[in-house]
Amino acid sequence: MTAQQPIFTSTDNPSEITRDAEYLSDQDPLILTEIYQPEVHLTCWQRDLDEACLNYVQWLTERGRLLPVRLITKPEELLKQLKQDLPDHPNRDAFLSDVVLLADMFACLFDMEEVGLRLSLLKQAMCPRFHVDRIGARMVCTYIGQGTEWLAAEWVDRSKLGHGSNGLPDHQSGLYPKHVTPNQTSTGDVIIMKGDTWPEHEGRGVVHRSPECSEETPRFFLSLDVM
């Protein structure tokens, strides 16, 4: 995937959309625009990563010294800033093109001049407990490692979030039934989740958490926030 490809153009033969009323996924990036539907909480663009892009991410991960990159920037200025922050490599441009593409899509979708971007290489879960973001929306793509875990709203007792868990692990606190297995996105997939401050959606943001990771199984991901 490169930044030169059109943003939000439908494929000639779109795959059948996977629908669970509130959670939609498809191999067509146009699925991301469905986040504006009142009943939709999460949209997922299912995709495979470009080999050159993946090679660069694997090289970065093996180096193991990447500090979190945090930027609030205009998409048209993002490429220049990332070239300053990320080490050179024959496949770096492929990765940068993918990040710029996602930033362009995100800014276009939400009509923003600037986006909040974070690139992180994690060796332990950043947010290991289920929680809700106090923002309007967030885009996440996991390039290496396990994807974001999330719970369907119908299974969640929100009174058990945070201090309501009484210190118990998520699977024991009553946050969700014991027979329920949390959903998880795949590596390379791009998701958009509504947060708790989405207009007319207050208090109903997607309940999610970071997956487990370690020195042996790190996680490298991108997140973009509505500003």
N, C-alpha and C positions, 0 to 999 in steps of 0.2 A: 504494500500500500504506500503510495507516495502522495505528497502534498499537492501534486498537479492534478490529481483526480477530482472530478466534480464533487461538490458537497451536496448530500441529500438528493441524489438522483436515483430513481428506482431502476432495478435491473429489468432486463427484457423478460426473464422468466423467474419472477420472485418465488421464493420457497413459501410453503404454507406457514403462516404465522402460528407460533405456539402460543395459545391463549389460555390464561388462567384468570380471566376477568381483570384482576388488578396487576398482573405481572405478564408482560409480553416479551417474546424473544423471536428473532428472525435473522436470517443471513443477509438481509438487505439493511443497510445503515438507516434507511428511511424509518425503520421501526422506532428509532430514538425520538422522533418527533411526536410519537404517541404519548409521551410523558405529559402533554398538555390535556389529555383526556381526564375529566374530573375523577373517574373511577380508577385510573391507573396510578400505581405507586412506583413501579420500577419498569424500565425498558432495557433490553439487552440486545446488542448487535453481536451475533455469533460470528467469529471469524478466525482464520488461521493467520499467524504472524508471518510476514515476509522473512525469508531465510537470512538475508543480509542483516535485517533489523535484529533478528533473534541472535545472530552471531555476535553483534556488538554488545547486546545486553548480557550474553553469557560471558563475554570477555570482561565487561565491567564487574560482573558478579564475582568472577574468579580473582580479580584484583582485590576486591573486598574492602576498598578504602573510600568508597563514595560517600561523601557527606550529603545529608539531605539538601536538595536544591529547592529553594522556596522563592517564588517570584510572583509579583503582581505586575502584569505587563499587558501591552497591546499585542494581539496575535502577530501583527506585522513586524514587531520588534523582537519576537520570541527567538527566532533563529539565531540572531546575532548574540543574544544573551546566553543561549545554551552553548554556543560554540566557545564562549569564554569560560563556562563552568564545567564542561565535559571534556575529558581527554580525547585527543585525536586518535583515529584508527581508520583503516580502509573502509569499514562499514558504518562509520559514525553518521554519515549523511543519510543513510537509510533509516536509522533510528530517529534522527532529528526530523526527517520528513514526516514520519508517523506521528510524532508528538505535535508538530505544527499542524498537521491535518486535524487531529483531535481537538486541539485548541481552537482552530478555525471553526470546526463544526459546533463546538460548544458555544463560542461567542455568537455565531450565526443563529443558533437555536434560541438563545436567550437575549438576543439583541443587545450585546454588551460591547463596550469599547475595550474593556480590560477583563482579564481572567486571573483568578488566583490559582497558581500551579505549584504542585509539590511532586518531586521525584525522590523516592526513598528506597534504600537497600536495607532490609531488616533481617536481623538474625534472632529476633524474638518478637512476638506479636505486639504491635503498637497499642491496639485497643482490644485486649483479649476478652473483655466482657461485652455482652450484647448492649447496645446503646442506640440512641437516635441523635443525628446531627442537628444542631440548632442553627441551621442555615436553610436557604430555599431549596437548593438542589446541589448534587455532587455527581461528577463523572469519575469513574474509576476503571483503570485497565491494569491488570496484573500481567507483567511480561515474563517473569520467572517465579515459579512457586505456585502455591495454592491460591485460588481466587477468594473473593469476599464471601462470607457466610451471611445468610439473612433468613428471617422468619416471616412467613405469611401472617398478615394481620389477624386472621381468624383464629390463630393458635396462641396469640400473645396476651398475657395478662400484664398490661403496662404498669400496674401498681408494684410489680416485682422488679422493675428496672432500678438501677442505682442503689440507694440506701434501702429501697423496698425489698431487696434480696436478703436483708438481715445477715449479710456476710456469706451466704451460701453460694456455691457454684451455680452457674446458669442452669445446668441440668437438674439441680436439686432444689432450686428456689421456688419452683412453681411458675416461673416465667412462661414456660411452654410445657405441654404434656410430655411425659417420658417416652411415649411411643412415637413422637414426632422427631424426624431427622432434619436438622437445618438444611436449607437449600444452599448451594454453593456454585459460584460462577466458574467457568473454565479459563485456563490461561489463554490470554489473547483477547478474550471477550471484552466488550466495552459496555458498561452499564451506566445508567443514570438513575439515581434514587432521589425521590422527594424527601426533603428534610422537614423538621417540625415547623418551620416558618413559611412553607409554601402557602400562598394566598388561598384562603378557604379550605385549607388542609391542615390548619394548626393542630398540633398535638397528635398527628397521625403519620409522622415520618416513618420511613422504613427502619425496622429494628435489625441491626446488623452488627458484625464484629470482624476483627482481623483474624485470619486463620493462623494456626500454629506454624511456626518456622524456627529454624535453629542454625547453628554454624554449618551443619551438614546440608540443611535444606533451607537456604535463604529465600527471601521474597523480594522481588524488585517490582515496584508499581508506580503508576502515575495517578494523581488525582487532580481534578479541576473543580473549583468552587465558583458558584454564582457570587458576584461581587455587588 
